[in-house]
């Protein structure tokens, strides 16, 4: 493995239980019955554990939306043509997509990264970290070489480190890529060793016939590639997308810097699963925002030992669920910082 990736992995440490306990003690002193804010208290403690600080710091938020195309779309597994990837990247750059609206509402920067769309966006509109004009068709050959997978991971590490150097201390993951639910489902099936039909959903809204075809394409690809995909990196190269690999790097860099990584739905959670397979301690630095209606998402969350904060029956991607969760994280931190204690408010605690 590339030494820069190994360096990032080596710097990931376990979260800080003492900071979590100290934050719970602060919460217990607030003007409320113990534990009465439920999971909001747990969220504050989790942020304290990840950052190693009690109280957890106020959040400066960014959503990293990585886009790329997938060769497997040549198999007719999507309701939309591959050209939509580049078109949506342009929409993100113009501020017109759902993630732009939700990011503005949450006070988050939205950083759009082209990891490899077939048609590059116009120069200067998005951050270019292109590995190539989309992956190859994994129905017939590995989606990437291992070197390409490493390059994409490194690009994600660089993007995350750049944001962190600018003061960002919460990074949410978003993605765009026609065909990427097929890639994520294949990765999920390979990593969790489950039948593709159990983790393959409708993605862009395909009909029953196309869904059956999508499952069959993944089943065939697993037979073709699994004997040669024995490590997480090899599995990523066989089935992944450039944007998924890039998000793996974001997870690694965020965890290494003790920055919470906020997951969106199925695809970003699969990227996190790859990162955790590369470095198990990454799991402790993840927060799951919402439960996607994509059927594979529940299996991935279970494997990651994460409970999503809410379920609004969403499946858009882009980081939309993660952006919706940001005010909840802000609220958890604000409670610790701003809520009066029994002593300061002159309220009897017994």
C-alpha positions, 0 to 999 in steps of 0.5 A: 500500500502507498506509504502516504495512506499507511501514514494516515492510517498510523495516525488514527487513534482511539477516541477519548473515553475520558472526554466523553465521561467529562462531557456527560458530567457537564450534562448531568449538572444542567437544569434538567433530569439526568439523561432527559435529553436522550440521544442528544446527550449521547451525541454530545459525548460522542463528539467529545470522544472523537475530538478529545475535548470536553466540552466538544468544540463549536462546529465549523462544517463542510460537506465534501461532495465527490462525483465520478462516472462508472463504467458499469452503467454500460450494462443499463443498470440506471434510470439516468444516462451517465451524462447526468453526473457531469450535469449535476456537478455543474448544478452543484457548482451553481448552487442549485442542488438539494445539497446546496440548499440544505448546506446553506441552511446548516451553515456548511461549506459545500466543496464539490470535487470531480474525481472522474466524470466522463465529461469534465466540468468546465475549468474552475467550476469545481475542484478537480482531482480527476483519476480518469474519465470514469471507471471501467465496466466491472461486469467485464474487468476490474473497475480500477487498478490498485494504483488508481484506487490508491490515487483516489484515496490519496486525493480524498486525504488531501481534500480533507487535510485542506479543509481541516487546515482551514479550520473545518472540524466536522466533515460530511460526506456526499457523492454523485455518480450515475451507477454508484449504487451498483458499485456500492452494492457490489462492494457491500456484498463482497465485504459483508459476504452477503447475496447481492439481492439482499443489499441492492436497491433501486438507486435512481428509481429503476423498475423491477426488470432493471433491478433484477438485471442490476442484481444479476450484473453484480452476481456475475461480477462477484464470481469474476472478481472475488477470487482476486479481491482478497484485501479491502484495497483489491475489493475497492479496485474491483468494484468501486468508483473514484468518488467512493475511493476518494471518500475512503481517503476523507474518512481516513484523514478525518479520523487521523485528525480527530475530526468527526466524519458525518455519513450520508446514506448508503454509498458514503457508508460503504466508503466508510466501511472500506475505510474501517476495513483498512483501519478499524479505529476509523469506526469510532470517528464516524456519525451516521446521519440518516437511514436510507431506503436503499436496502443495503444501508441497514446492513452497512450500518450494522457492520459499522455498529452505527445507529442513524439519527433519523429516518426520513425515507430519503435516498437522494445522496449528495450529502443531503441527509448529512446536512440535515443532521448538522443542526442536531450536532450543533444543538448537542454542542450548544447544550453543553456550552450554553445551558445553565447548571443547577448551581448557576441558575439557583435551581434546586437539584434535589 
